Amino acid sequence: MKFVDFICFEAIIPELEARDRDGVITELVSALEKCGRLGKGNCEEIIKAVIKREKEASTGMGKGVAVPHVKHKAVKDIVAVVGQTSAGIDFSALDKQPVYSVILLISPVDDPDKHLQAMENVFKHLQKEKFRKFLRQSPNAEQIEDLLREADENPFL
């Protein structure tokens, strides 16, 4: 699975306004809703589900990135969005460092394989310092989209 298969490029937020974890989650889920990717009237329910999941175990994987994710009955197709912040957010990351890049992933409950494939793709790229650096330095949605598309084509990025 590639980024183009599940990232909603129209919802990318190159500079998040929120300054805390729950605010970031709310902002990213709301961006997906505005793009019509969550179904009508599901935004609040999905926000609560992601925050609940985050409270159970932080998805701040360290090195400045977090991947909040949830499976939810409201979505029919796997969807994700990228958000960035220059301020750094406390996501209770494993390395106790602030998070600057967030990839929020929402999957349908009845397709665990797709969820795992998307997560595998995200983590494979986020483990590479070069990719994390380029992502964090991308100043706008267009450059973030270009980076993700390039990562799909170049496994060494």
Buried (B, 14 or more C-beta within 10 A) or exposed (E): BBBEBBBBBBBBBBEBEBEEBEEBBBBBBBBBBEBEBBBEEBBEBBBBBBBEBBEEEBBBBBBBBBBBBBBBEBBEEBBBBBBBBEEEBBBBBEEEBBBBBBBBBBBBEEBEEBBEBBBEBBEEBBEBEEBBEBBBEBEEBEBBBBBBBEBBEEEEB
